């Protein structure tokens, strides 16, 4: 399987109706993001809640987490942003903004879609459910919380294995194949009393014994979301608002895209402002401490951001829905170039919001790595107080 840095669930469906159009647009083919023209994509990424249903993630009335201006970095990102169609760059070190730039028509108040960066938020909600007691243990079988999965490929799969995408259940994440699972699972018909995504996933066969192989699967993160919502008895957007958004000092409400059954898409599509994505990075850097209280078990982020699964790339791995590096750096990533990179040793958070011309690509990834290396070099070269 081609390695996917991040994945879009509902919007990456390769619907035949979309493919048949001469030039699909967000309004005429909201399920065909891969077919949109670049200008349409850039416009849509900042207005996703006008294209498909979303749930509100409320910031509440809690105090703002200040992000004071620090010493500016000796770095101009303009060329990188223009070449790679970057909408926002934010660099926070020691809780201070060292660099903040906007492009593609957005500003500090604009929400931008995260795509699979959302997976890391869904993972954190699992941690809060462990803290609340709604989920008893990561070693519990997933069928304890999603009994509709019983009798299929997910029998015997643990919550931990679902979180690390090592269930062993067959899944095809090929964006170019209209018959792939990622292209079909959000087209499952809605039946009263059933979660259509769970219904689809319950039919998938076992390919390998649980725990043996990693296979990137947006469907499994949707199951993680369904599991949390079932265990807690409340929608994901409500949980995200109460447990994170209202306590992290966010500047603005966020929104979360809904699937065909009217439920939040666990693997995709929370939209938020650039600085608020930076505050998510700070939450992870701080080990889940918000408003003076740790919202997850004490060792949650230590586990979540450490390699749990080998992805076949030296020095890298996959934790609990976070991409990991052996040097301690970790990140949340989404297609079209969305990134939250956390470097705990440097107390450095880098956020990049983009509308790459392609969903994924070696050249785009290489350009991002080169820019991040420039940021790190500029941070290291700056005089220390």
ROBADO-988523 format. One record per residue (C-alpha): x, y, z. Coordinates in Angstrom, 1 decimal. Layout:
residues N
x: X	y: Y	z: Z
...
//
This chain:
residues 385
x: 0.0	y: 0.0	z: 0.0
x: 1.3	y: 3.5	z: -0.9
x: 2.1	y: 5.3	z: 2.3
x: -0.5	y: 8.0	z: 3.0
x: 0.6	y: 10.9	z: 5.2
x: -3.0	y: 11.9	z: 5.8
x: -6.4	y: 11.1	z: 4.4
x: -9.6	y: 12.7	z: 3.7
x: -12.7	y: 10.6	z: 4.4
x: -15.9	y: 12.0	z: 3.1
x: -14.5	y: 14.5	z: 0.6
x: -12.1	y: 12.1	z: -1.1
x: -14.8	y: 9.9	z: -2.4
x: -14.3	y: 9.2	z: -6.1
x: -17.9	y: 9.3	z: -7.0
x: -18.7	y: 8.4	z: -10.6
x: -21.0	y: 11.4	z: -10.8
x: -18.1	y: 13.7	z: -9.9
x: -15.8	y: 12.1	z: -12.4
x: -18.3	y: 12.6	z: -15.2
x: -18.4	y: 16.3	z: -14.8
x: -16.1	y: 18.5	z: -16.9
x: -14.9	y: 20.5	z: -14.0
x: -16.5	y: 19.7	z: -10.6
x: -16.8	y: 22.4	z: -8.1
x: -17.4	y: 22.3	z: -4.4
x: -21.0	y: 23.2	z: -4.9
x: -21.7	y: 20.7	z: -7.6
x: -19.6	y: 17.8	z: -6.4
x: -18.9	y: 18.1	z: -2.7
x: -17.7	y: 14.5	z: -2.6
x: -15.0	y: 15.0	z: -5.2
x: -12.3	y: 17.1	z: -3.6
x: -9.6	y: 15.4	z: -5.7
x: -11.3	y: 16.7	z: -8.9
x: -11.7	y: 20.4	z: -7.9
x: -9.7	y: 23.0	z: -9.6
x: -7.0	y: 24.6	z: -7.4
x: -8.9	y: 27.9	z: -7.1
x: -12.1	y: 26.1	z: -6.1
x: -10.2	y: 24.0	z: -3.6
x: -8.5	y: 27.1	z: -2.0
x: -11.9	y: 28.8	z: -1.6
x: -13.6	y: 25.7	z: -0.3
x: -11.0	y: 24.8	z: 2.4
x: -11.9	y: 28.1	z: 4.2
x: -15.6	y: 27.7	z: 3.8
x: -16.2	y: 23.9	z: 4.3
x: -19.2	y: 24.5	z: 6.6
x: -21.1	y: 26.1	z: 3.7
x: -20.6	y: 23.0	z: 1.5
x: -21.5	y: 20.2	z: 3.8
x: -23.2	y: 19.7	z: 7.2
x: -21.0	y: 20.5	z: 10.2
x: -21.5	y: 20.5	z: 14.0
x: -20.4	y: 23.4	z: 16.2
x: -17.4	y: 22.9	z: 18.5
x: -17.9	y: 25.7	z: 21.0
x: -15.1	y: 27.6	z: 22.7
x: -17.4	y: 28.6	z: 25.5
x: -16.6	y: 31.6	z: 27.7
x: -13.3	y: 30.6	z: 29.2
x: -10.3	y: 32.8	z: 29.2
x: -8.1	y: 33.2	z: 26.1
x: -4.7	y: 31.5	z: 26.1
x: -2.5	y: 34.4	z: 25.2
x: 0.1	y: 33.9	z: 22.5
x: 2.4	y: 36.9	z: 22.9
x: 4.7	y: 38.0	z: 20.2
x: 8.2	y: 36.8	z: 20.7
x: 11.5	y: 37.7	z: 18.9
x: 10.8	y: 37.4	z: 15.2
x: 12.6	y: 34.7	z: 13.4
x: 15.1	y: 35.7	z: 10.7
x: 13.1	y: 33.9	z: 8.0
x: 10.9	y: 34.9	z: 5.2
x: 8.4	y: 32.2	z: 4.2
x: 6.9	y: 34.1	z: 1.2
x: 8.6	y: 32.1	z: -1.5
x: 7.7	y: 28.7	z: 0.1
x: 4.1	y: 29.8	z: 0.7
x: 3.6	y: 30.9	z: -2.9
x: 5.2	y: 27.9	z: -4.4
x: 3.4	y: 25.4	z: -2.2
x: 0.0	y: 27.2	z: -2.0
x: 0.3	y: 27.7	z: 1.8
x: -2.6	y: 29.5	z: 3.6
x: -0.9	y: 29.9	z: 6.9
x: 2.4	y: 29.4	z: 8.8
x: 2.6	y: 29.7	z: 12.6
x: 5.8	y: 29.1	z: 14.6
x: 5.4	y: 29.1	z: 18.4
x: 8.4	y: 28.7	z: 20.7
x: 8.2	y: 28.8	z: 24.5
x: 4.6	y: 29.8	z: 24.1
x: 5.4	y: 32.9	z: 22.0
x: 4.8	y: 33.5	z: 18.4
x: 8.0	y: 33.7	z: 16.5
x: 6.5	y: 33.7	z: 13.0
x: 2.9	y: 34.2	z: 11.7
x: 2.0	y: 34.6	z: 8.0
x: -1.2	y: 34.2	z: 6.0
x: -2.0	y: 33.6	z: 2.3
x: -4.6	y: 32.4	z: -0.1
x: -7.1	y: 35.0	z: 1.2
x: -7.3	y: 33.9	z: 4.8
x: -6.6	y: 35.8	z: 8.0
x: -6.4	y: 35.2	z: 11.8
x: -10.2	y: 34.8	z: 12.0
x: -10.5	y: 32.3	z: 9.1
x: -11.2	y: 28.6	z: 9.8
x: -9.3	y: 26.2	z: 7.6
x: -10.1	y: 22.5	z: 7.2
x: -7.7	y: 20.1	z: 8.9
x: -8.4	y: 16.8	z: 7.0
x: -6.6	y: 14.1	z: 8.9
x: -5.1	y: 16.3	z: 11.6
x: -8.5	y: 15.6	z: 13.1
x: -7.4	y: 12.0	z: 13.8
x: -5.1	y: 13.3	z: 16.5
x: -8.1	y: 15.1	z: 18.1
x: -10.1	y: 12.0	z: 18.0
x: -7.3	y: 10.1	z: 19.6
x: -7.1	y: 12.7	z: 22.4
x: -10.9	y: 12.2	z: 23.1
x: -10.1	y: 8.5	z: 23.7
x: -7.6	y: 9.7	z: 26.3
x: -10.4	y: 11.8	z: 27.9
x: -12.7	y: 8.9	z: 27.9
x: -10.2	y: 6.8	z: 29.7
x: -9.8	y: 9.6	z: 32.3
x: -13.6	y: 9.8	z: 32.7
x: -13.9	y: 6.0	z: 33.0
x: -16.2	y: 5.7	z: 29.9
x: -13.6	y: 3.5	z: 28.3
x: -12.2	y: 1.0	z: 30.8
x: -9.0	y: 0.0	z: 29.1
x: -7.1	y: 0.1	z: 25.8
x: -7.0	y: -3.7	z: 26.0
x: -10.7	y: -4.0	z: 25.9
x: -12.2	y: -5.5	z: 22.7
x: -13.7	y: -2.9	z: 20.4
x: -16.9	y: -5.0	z: 20.3
x: -17.5	y: -4.1	z: 24.0
x: -18.3	y: -0.6	z: 22.8
x: -19.4	y: -1.3	z: 19.2
x: -21.3	y: -4.6	z: 19.4
x: -22.4	y: -4.3	z: 15.8
x: -18.8	y: -5.2	z: 14.8
x: -19.2	y: -8.7	z: 16.4
x: -18.9	y: -11.7	z: 14.2
x: -16.6	y: -10.1	z: 11.6
x: -13.0	y: -9.0	z: 11.1
x: -13.0	y: -7.0	z: 14.3
x: -13.6	y: -9.9	z: 16.6
x: -10.7	y: -10.0	z: 19.0
x: -9.3	y: -6.6	z: 18.0
x: -8.5	y: -4.3	z: 21.0
x: -9.0	y: -0.6	z: 21.3
x: -5.2	y: -0.2	z: 21.2
x: -5.0	y: -2.0	z: 17.9
x: -7.7	y: 0.1	z: 16.5
x: -5.9	y: 3.3	z: 17.6
x: -2.7	y: 2.2	z: 16.1
x: -4.2	y: 0.9	z: 12.8
x: -2.9	y: -2.6	z: 13.5
x: -6.3	y: -4.4	z: 13.6
x: -5.3	y: -6.7	z: 10.7
x: -8.7	y: -6.0	z: 9.0
x: -8.5	y: -5.5	z: 5.2
x: -8.8	y: -1.9	z: 4.0
x: -7.9	y: -0.2	z: 0.7
x: -7.0	y: 3.5	z: 1.0
x: -6.2	y: 4.1	z: -2.7
x: -7.6	y: 7.5	z: -3.7
x: -7.4	y: 6.7	z: -7.4
x: -9.5	y: 3.6	z: -7.2
x: -13.3	y: 4.3	z: -7.2
x: -13.9	y: 0.8	z: -5.8
x: -11.6	y: 1.3	z: -2.8
x: -12.9	y: 1.3	z: 0.7
x: -12.0	y: 4.9	z: 1.3
x: -14.1	y: 5.8	z: -1.8
x: -17.1	y: 3.7	z: -0.7
x: -17.5	y: 3.6	z: 3.0
x: -19.1	y: 7.0	z: 3.3
x: -21.6	y: 6.0	z: 0.6
x: -23.1	y: 3.3	z: 2.8
x: -26.9	y: 3.7	z: 2.8
x: -28.4	y: 5.1	z: 6.0
x: -30.6	y: 2.7	z: 7.8
x: -32.6	y: 3.8	z: 10.9
x: -31.0	y: 2.7	z: 14.1
x: -27.6	y: 1.9	z: 12.5
x: -24.4	y: 3.8	z: 12.1
x: -23.7	y: 3.3	z: 8.4
x: -19.9	y: 3.6	z: 8.8
x: -20.0	y: 0.8	z: 11.5
x: -22.2	y: -1.2	z: 9.2
x: -19.7	y: -0.9	z: 6.3
x: -16.7	y: -1.7	z: 8.5
x: -18.3	y: -4.7	z: 10.1
x: -18.4	y: -6.4	z: 6.6
x: -14.6	y: -6.1	z: 6.1
x: -12.6	y: -9.4	z: 6.3
x: -9.6	y: -10.2	z: 8.3
x: -6.3	y: -9.9	z: 6.3
x: -3.7	y: -10.5	z: 9.1
x: -3.8	y: -11.4	z: 12.8
x: -4.4	y: -8.4	z: 15.0
x: -1.3	y: -6.5	z: 16.0
x: 1.0	y: -7.8	z: 13.3
x: 0.9	y: -5.2	z: 10.6
x: 0.2	y: -1.5	z: 10.3
x: -2.2	y: -0.4	z: 7.5
x: -3.4	y: 3.2	z: 7.2
x: -7.2	y: 3.3	z: 7.5
x: -9.4	y: 6.3	z: 7.7
x: -12.3	y: 4.0	z: 8.3
x: -10.7	y: 2.8	z: 11.5
x: -10.4	y: 6.3	z: 12.9
x: -14.0	y: 6.7	z: 12.1
x: -14.6	y: 3.6	z: 14.2
x: -12.5	y: 5.2	z: 17.0
x: -14.8	y: 8.2	z: 16.9
x: -17.9	y: 6.0	z: 16.9
x: -16.4	y: 4.1	z: 19.9
x: -15.8	y: 7.2	z: 21.9
x: -19.3	y: 8.6	z: 21.1
x: -20.9	y: 5.3	z: 22.1
x: -18.9	y: 4.9	z: 25.3
x: -19.6	y: 8.5	z: 26.4
x: -23.2	y: 8.6	z: 25.1
x: -22.6	y: 12.1	z: 23.5
x: -21.6	y: 13.4	z: 20.1
x: -17.9	y: 14.0	z: 19.4
x: -18.3	y: 17.7	z: 18.7
x: -19.9	y: 18.2	z: 22.2
x: -17.0	y: 16.2	z: 23.8
x: -14.4	y: 18.2	z: 21.8
x: -16.0	y: 21.4	z: 22.9
x: -16.4	y: 20.6	z: 26.5
x: -13.1	y: 18.8	z: 27.1
x: -10.6	y: 20.7	z: 24.8
x: -12.0	y: 23.7	z: 22.9
x: -13.5	y: 25.4	z: 25.9
x: -10.5	y: 24.8	z: 28.1
x: -7.6	y: 25.4	z: 25.7
x: -8.0	y: 29.1	z: 25.5
x: -9.2	y: 29.1	z: 21.9
x: -10.0	y: 32.3	z: 20.1
x: -12.9	y: 31.0	z: 18.1
x: -15.4	y: 28.2	z: 17.7
x: -14.5	y: 25.3	z: 15.4
x: -16.8	y: 23.1	z: 13.3
x: -16.7	y: 19.4	z: 12.6
x: -17.9	y: 17.8	z: 9.4
x: -20.7	y: 15.2	z: 9.6
x: -21.0	y: 12.0	z: 7.7
x: -24.1	y: 10.6	z: 5.8
x: -25.6	y: 9.4	z: 9.1
x: -25.3	y: 12.9	z: 10.7
x: -22.3	y: 11.9	z: 12.9
x: -19.0	y: 13.6	z: 13.2
x: -16.3	y: 12.1	z: 10.9
x: -13.8	y: 10.7	z: 13.4
x: -11.0	y: 10.7	z: 10.8
x: -11.5	y: 14.0	z: 9.2
x: -12.4	y: 17.6	z: 8.9
x: -12.5	y: 19.8	z: 11.9
x: -12.0	y: 23.4	z: 10.7
x: -10.4	y: 26.0	z: 13.0
x: -8.2	y: 29.1	z: 12.9
x: -4.4	y: 29.0	z: 12.5
x: -3.7	y: 30.1	z: 16.0
x: -6.2	y: 27.6	z: 17.5
x: -4.4	y: 24.8	z: 15.7
x: -1.3	y: 26.2	z: 17.3
x: -3.0	y: 25.8	z: 20.7
x: -3.7	y: 22.2	z: 19.9
x: 0.0	y: 21.7	z: 19.4
x: 0.7	y: 23.4	z: 22.7
x: -1.8	y: 21.1	z: 24.4
x: 0.0	y: 18.1	z: 23.1
x: 3.4	y: 19.6	z: 24.0
x: 2.1	y: 20.2	z: 27.5
x: 0.9	y: 16.6	z: 27.9
x: -2.8	y: 17.4	z: 27.8
x: -2.8	y: 19.9	z: 30.7
x: -5.5	y: 22.5	z: 30.1
x: -6.6	y: 25.2	z: 32.6
x: -4.3	y: 23.6	z: 35.1
x: -5.7	y: 20.1	z: 34.9
x: -4.6	y: 17.1	z: 32.8
x: -7.5	y: 16.0	z: 30.7
x: -6.1	y: 12.6	z: 29.9
x: -4.2	y: 10.0	z: 32.0
x: -0.8	y: 11.0	z: 33.1
x: 1.1	y: 8.9	z: 30.6
x: -1.3	y: 9.4	z: 27.7
x: 0.7	y: 11.7	z: 25.5
x: 3.9	y: 9.9	z: 26.2
x: 2.3	y: 6.8	z: 24.7
x: 0.3	y: 8.5	z: 22.0
x: 3.3	y: 10.3	z: 20.5
x: 5.7	y: 7.3	z: 20.7
x: 6.1	y: 4.7	z: 18.0
x: 3.5	y: 2.0	z: 18.6
x: 3.5	y: 0.7	z: 15.0
x: 6.3	y: 0.4	z: 12.4
x: 5.3	y: 2.1	z: 9.2
x: 8.3	y: 1.0	z: 7.2
x: 10.2	y: 4.4	z: 7.2
x: 13.4	y: 4.4	z: 9.2
x: 13.2	y: 6.7	z: 12.2
x: 9.5	y: 7.2	z: 12.0
x: 6.4	y: 5.4	z: 13.3
x: 2.8	y: 5.7	z: 14.2
x: 1.4	y: 6.2	z: 17.7
x: -2.2	y: 6.8	z: 18.8
x: -3.2	y: 8.6	z: 15.6
x: 0.0	y: 10.8	z: 15.7
x: 3.0	y: 10.4	z: 13.4
x: 6.1	y: 9.9	z: 15.4
x: 9.9	y: 10.3	z: 15.0
x: 12.5	y: 8.5	z: 17.0
x: 14.0	y: 11.8	z: 18.1
x: 10.8	y: 12.7	z: 20.0
x: 9.3	y: 15.0	z: 17.4
x: 5.7	y: 14.1	z: 16.5
x: 3.0	y: 15.6	z: 14.2
x: -0.6	y: 15.6	z: 13.1
x: -1.0	y: 15.6	z: 9.4
x: -3.6	y: 16.0	z: 6.7
x: -3.8	y: 15.7	z: 3.0
x: -3.1	y: 18.8	z: 0.9
x: -0.3	y: 19.8	z: 3.3
x: -1.9	y: 20.3	z: 6.7
x: 0.6	y: 20.0	z: 9.6
x: 1.0	y: 20.4	z: 13.3
x: 4.6	y: 19.6	z: 14.2
x: 5.6	y: 19.4	z: 17.9
x: 9.2	y: 19.4	z: 19.0
x: 9.1	y: 19.0	z: 22.8
x: 12.9	y: 19.5	z: 23.3
x: 12.8	y: 22.9	z: 21.6
x: 9.3	y: 23.7	z: 23.0
x: 8.6	y: 24.4	z: 19.3
x: 5.2	y: 24.1	z: 17.6
x: 5.0	y: 24.6	z: 13.8
x: 1.6	y: 24.8	z: 12.1
x: 1.3	y: 24.8	z: 8.3
x: -2.1	y: 25.1	z: 6.5
x: -2.1	y: 24.5	z: 2.8
x: -3.9	y: 23.8	z: -0.4
x: -1.3	y: 21.8	z: -2.3
x: -2.1	y: 21.2	z: -6.0
x: -2.2	y: 17.5	z: -5.2
x: -3.5	y: 15.6	z: -2.1
x: -0.1	y: 14.0	z: -1.5
x: 3.2	y: 14.0	z: -3.3
x: 6.9	y: 13.5	z: -2.8
x: 7.8	y: 16.9	z: -4.1
x: 5.4	y: 18.7	z: -1.8
x: 6.5	y: 16.7	z: 1.2
x: 10.2	y: 17.4	z: 0.4
x: 9.5	y: 21.1	z: 0.2
x: 7.7	y: 21.0	z: 3.5
x: 10.6	y: 19.2	z: 5.1
x: 13.1	y: 21.7	z: 3.7
x: 11.0	y: 24.6	z: 5.0
x: 10.7	y: 23.0	z: 8.5
x: 14.5	y: 22.5	z: 8.5
x: 14.8	y: 26.2	z: 7.8
x: 12.5	y: 27.1	z: 10.7
x: 14.5	y: 24.8	z: 13.1
x: 17.8	y: 26.3	z: 11.9
x: 16.5	y: 29.8	z: 12.4
x: 15.3	y: 28.9	z: 15.9
x: 18.6	y: 27.3	z: 16.8
x: 20.5	y: 30.3	z: 15.4
x: 18.6	y: 32.9	z: 17.3
x: 20.3	y: 34.3	z: 20.5
x: 18.8	y: 33.0	z: 23.7
x: 17.7	y: 35.3	z: 26.5
//
